Amino acid sequence: MSSNKMKLFAGNANYPLAEEVAEYLGLTLGAAKVKTFCDGEIAIEIDESVRGADIFIVQPTCNPTNDNLMELLIMIDAMRRASAQRITAVMPYYGYARQERKTKARDPISAKLVANLITAAGADRVISLDLHANAIQGFFDIPVDHLPGVPLLAEYYRSLPNDDLVVVSPDLGGVTRARSMANRLGVDIAIIDKRRPAANQAEIMHVIGDIKGKRVIMVDDMIDTGGTISKGASVLMNMGATEIFACCTHPVFSPPAMERLEASVITEVLTTNTIPINYEKQGTCSKIKTVSVAPLLGEAILRIHENLSVSRLFSD
């Protein structure tokens, strides 16, 4: 065991998940207060010593993205100035990940900017789940432990008979993720070929693969407004699929996602708790099922603290 003491802290973004991770590790969350002044400025108070400690800060940068990002940056800075030995930013969801490349002239690469900010604040390491693009790991000049959500999602579906099951990627970019799930379940894959005329809009061109007479699992890294997954499910049903299941790691669920999913032909939507779902603001959907990433994050944190391999957590 590493000689330095492990301490776990949390911002306001997903406190229940941080509590689950702490319970898994047998720890109590560190004493910290995150406050906001009347003018919107964020203030952090760390109410215990962190000198020489191995610090892990659980803070997904989900909606409100900018507030949660600033909380993380200020907390990292506070830990660094309090002489923490090592600081790991545990970001179950990495905000701005979809702005990872220039798609037209004068576009920013905001995912890289966020990586620079986290590094400049004083983080020594980052843990994240299902980055929108694997290349984001290379935006950091510090180690990044990129954990996949597929093993958790696939485990949920192992109880389904696989003789008429097929895994579908909702776009060409998600083929690797779909193939990983299909391999774990021992089934074939299919791919939806689509194009995006504008942000949060998708037009489905055609489907590559056999889905007629099949039960379908659509897998993606996130569901935002629910338009792509709902349209894709309708197309698959029209092409002869018998039942549609959908799953994702990150439940962004920007309105009107809940209404779209509830009204869709999808039987069930499986997701994780990387992002907290605010049913009062986002609406309700009876089809949502959630699995926890706390054991995965907890085990990754423990292995990093003890200088053990993290990749063994998700090796096939």
Backbone hydrogen bonds, N-H to C=O, Kabsch-Sander energy under -0.5 kcal/mol:
donor,donor_aa,acceptor,acceptor_aa,energy
7,K,54,D,-2.5
9,F,56,F,-3.1
11,G,58,V,-1.7
15,Y,12,N,-0.6
18,A,14,N,-1.8
19,E,15,Y,-2.3
20,E,16,P,-1.9
21,V,17,L,-2.4
22,A,18,A,-2.5
23,E,19,E,-2.3
24,Y,20,E,-2.2
25,L,21,V,-2.0
26,G,22,A,-0.8
26,G,23,E,-0.6
27,L,22,A,-3.0
30,G,8,L,-3.8
32,A,30,G,-0.9
33,K,45,E,-2.7
35,K,33,K,-0.6
35,K,43,A,-3.1
37,F,41,E,-3.2
40,G,37,F,-2.2
43,A,35,K,-3.1
45,E,33,K,-2.5
47,D,31,A,-2.6
47,D,45,E,-0.7
52,G,83,S,-2.9
53,A,50,V,-2.2
54,D,5,K,-3.5
55,I,53,A,-0.9
55,I,86,R,-3.1
56,F,7,K,-2.3
57,I,88,T,-2.6
58,V,9,F,-2.7
58,V,56,F,-0.6
59,Q,57,I,-0.7
59,Q,90,V,-2.8
61,T,93,Y,-2.4
62,C,60,P,-1.1
68,N,64,P,-2.4
69,L,65,T,-2.5
70,M,66,N,-2.3
71,E,67,D,-2.4
72,L,68,N,-2.0
73,L,69,L,-2.6
74,I,70,M,-2.8
75,M,71,E,-2.4
76,I,72,L,-2.6
77,D,73,L,-2.3
78,A,74,I,-2.4
79,M,75,M,-2.3
80,R,76,I,-2.5
81,R,77,D,-2.4
82,A,78,A,-1.0
83,S,80,R,-1.5
84,A,79,M,-2.0
85,Q,53,A,-1.4
86,R,53,A,-1.6
88,T,55,I,-2.8
89,A,87,I,-0.5
89,A,125,R,-2.7
90,V,57,I,-3.0
90,V,88,T,-0.7
91,M,89,A,-0.9
91,M,127,I,-3.4
95,G,93,Y,-0.8
97,A,94,Y,-1.1
99,Q,96,Y,-1.7
100,E,98,R,-0.5
103,T,101,R,-0.6
107,D,104,K,-1.5
110,S,108,P,-0.5
111,A,99,Q,-2.3
112,K,109,I,-0.9
113,L,109,I,-1.5
114,V,110,S,-2.6
115,A,111,A,-1.6
116,N,112,K,-2.3
117,L,113,L,-2.2
118,I,114,V,-2.4
119,T,115,A,-2.1
120,A,116,N,-2.9
121,A,117,L,-2.1
122,G,118,I,-0.8
122,G,119,T,-0.8
123,A,118,I,-1.8
124,D,87,I,-3.1
125,R,87,I,-1.3
126,V,143,P,-1.9
127,I,89,A,-2.6
128,S,145,D,-2.3
129,L,91,M,-0.7
129,L,92,P,-0.8
130,D,147,L,-2.4
136,I,133,A,-2.0
137,Q,134,N,-1.8
138,G,135,A,-1.4
139,F,136,I,-1.7
140,F,137,Q,-1.1
145,D,126,V,-3.1
146,H,144,V,-0.8
147,L,128,S,-3.2
147,L,145,D,-0.8
152,L,149,G,-0.6
153,L,149,G,-1.9
154,A,150,V,-3.4
155,E,151,P,-1.8
156,Y,152,L,-1.2
157,Y,153,L,-1.0
158,R,154,A,-0.6
158,R,155,E,-0.9
159,S,156,Y,-0.5
160,L,157,Y,-1.8
165,L,162,N,-0.9
166,V,215,R,-2.0
167,V,188,D,-2.5
168,V,217,I,-2.9
169,S,190,A,-2.5
174,G,171,D,-1.1
175,V,172,L,-1.3
178,A,174,G,-2.4
179,R,175,V,-3.0
180,S,176,T,-2.1
181,M,177,R,-2.0
182,A,178,A,-2.8
183,N,179,R,-2.6
184,R,180,S,-1.7
185,L,181,M,-1.8
186,G,182,A,-1.5
187,V,182,A,-2.2
188,D,165,L,-0.6
190,A,167,V,-2.0
191,I,208,I,-2.8
192,I,169,S,-2.6
193,D,191,I,-0.6
193,D,206,H,-3.1
194,K,192,I,-0.7
195,R,203,E,-2.4
201,Q,198,A,-1.8
203,E,195,R,-3.1
205,M,193,D,-3.2
206,H,193,D,-1.1
208,I,191,I,-3.6
209,G,207,V,-0.6
211,I,209,G,-0.6
213,G,240,G,-2.9
214,K,211,I,-1.9
215,R,164,D,-3.2
216,V,243,E,-3.3
217,I,166,V,-2.3
218,M,216,V,-0.5
218,M,245,F,-3.3
219,V,168,V,-1.9
219,V,217,I,-0.5
220,D,247,C,-1.8
223,I,250,H,-1.8
230,S,226,G,-1.9
231,K,227,G,-2.6
232,G,228,T,-2.6
233,A,229,I,-2.0
234,S,230,S,-1.9
235,V,231,K,-2.4
236,L,232,G,-2.4
237,M,233,A,-2.3
238,N,234,S,-2.3
239,M,235,V,-1.4
240,G,237,M,-1.5
241,A,236,L,-2.5
242,T,214,K,-2.8
243,E,214,K,-0.9
245,F,216,V,-3.2
246,A,268,E,-2.6
247,C,218,M,-2.6
248,C,270,L,-2.1
249,T,220,D,-0.7
249,T,221,D,-0.5
250,H,221,D,-2.3
252,V,223,I,-0.6
252,V,250,H,-1.7
253,F,223,I,-2.5
254,S,224,D,-1.0
257,A,254,S,-2.0
258,M,282,Q,-0.6
260,R,256,P,-2.3
261,L,257,A,-2.8
262,E,258,M,-2.5
263,A,259,E,-2.0
264,S,260,R,-0.8
264,S,261,L,-0.5
267,T,244,I,-3.1
268,E,244,I,-0.7
269,V,287,K,-2.9
270,L,246,A,-3.1
270,L,268,E,-0.5
271,T,289,K,-2.6
272,T,249,T,-0.7
273,N,291,V,-0.8
274,T,249,T,-0.6
278,N,276,P,-0.6
279,Y,277,I,-1.0
282,Q,278,N,-3.2
283,G,279,Y,-1.3
288,I,285,C,-1.2
289,K,269,V,-2.8
291,V,271,T,-2.3
297,L,293,V,-2.8
298,G,294,A,-3.2
299,E,295,P,-2.4
300,A,296,L,-2.1
301,I,297,L,-2.7
302,L,298,G,-2.4
303,R,299,E,-2.4
304,I,300,A,-2.4
305,H,301,I,-2.6
306,E,302,L,-2.0
307,N,304,I,-1.2
308,L,303,R,-3.3
313,L,310,V,-2.0
314,F,311,S,-1.3
